[in-house]
């Protein structure tokens, strides 16, 4: 039994929901696809697919196996690429986009190390909280924070991070400490002005998420500016710890409403189909991933 071929066939069937479509994609007979799936199920001792006259669906075991085997094959592809490219020298230009605050605080040393190692590469970095279109605007990769919209791009998680509600000790002493999200109606909430955020903040209690109005007279599309305003006592803000963490450690900001925080969010590198990824881009992805392996 060719276990690898059977695993790849199973993934294609799971994605398409059709033996016939998978057979066309692999340029084999439908009977070959059917036999590979039967052999794989026999080897594992479980039913991976539920077959009907119109559609093929994953069983409960199939869902779990799909997740695991997809990761196995992704790791295999990366290992093969590492060997294949090990003796190559990356050359040319790389265009990278990243959020302004994150890029300013953390990417400089990472890119410097990369350029010192790879003398024939140029890195052009665009820092903005605007989400660029990699394909239309010609970027090789980008760093994205939080929720990712569905797309054909590949996303690789490099970090997890908290978002915290915080204010200066002086502000809290003067205006009081909010004990529940509804108390924010009595405060000046300084908002990160992104179209998806609106004028509400997201919280959760006992696993249930909800939106809370966050009234205030100051908003900005730059997290560092909001952080500085919070330190100056202007109001309460809700920002990632990679922006406000040092101010909290120094005692210049205090966290409030931490029991209502959302779950930690993820930070990703996104890029186009890995099958067509150049060595220069792959090597930069590896460098960035390694740099944040132990967190910030």
HELIX and SHEET records of a PDB file:
HELIX    1   1 UNK A    3  UNK A   16  1                                  14    
HELIX    2   2 UNK A   19  UNK A   26  1                                   8    
HELIX    3   3 UNK A   30  UNK A   44  1                                  15    
HELIX    4   4 UNK A   60  UNK A   85  1                                  26    
HELIX    5   5 UNK A  100  UNK A  102  1                                   3    
HELIX    6   6 UNK A  103  UNK A  107  3                                   5    
HELIX    7   7 UNK A  108  UNK A  117  1                                  10    
HELIX    8   8 UNK A  134  UNK A  137  1                                   4    
HELIX    9   9 UNK A  169  UNK A  175  1                                   7    
HELIX   10  10 UNK A  181  UNK A  186  5                                   6    
HELIX   11  11 UNK A  223  UNK A  231  1                                   9    
HELIX   12  12 UNK A  241  UNK A  249  1                                   9    
HELIX   13  13 UNK A  258  UNK A  260  5                                   3    
HELIX   14  14 UNK A  274  UNK A  276  5                                   3    
HELIX   15  15 UNK A  279  UNK A  291  1                                  13    
SHEET    1   A 2 UNK A  49  UNK A  51  0                                        
SHEET    2   A 2 UNK A  56  UNK A  58 -1                                        
SHEET    1   B 5 UNK A 121  UNK A 127  0                                        
SHEET    2   B 5 UNK A  92  UNK A  98  1                                        
SHEET    3   B 5 UNK A 141  UNK A 145  1                                        
SHEET    4   B 5 UNK A 265  UNK A 271 -1                                        
SHEET    5   B 5 UNK A 154  UNK A 161 -1                                        
SHEET    1   C 5 UNK A 219  UNK A 220  0                                        
SHEET    2   C 5 UNK A 189  UNK A 192  1                                        
SHEET    3   C 5 UNK A 236  UNK A 240  1                                        
SHEET    4   C 5 UNK A 163  UNK A 167 -1                                        
SHEET    5   C 5 UNK A 254  UNK A 256 -1                                        
SHEET    1   D 2 UNK A 200  UNK A 205  0                                        
SHEET    2   D 2 UNK A 208  UNK A 213 -1                                        
END                                                                             
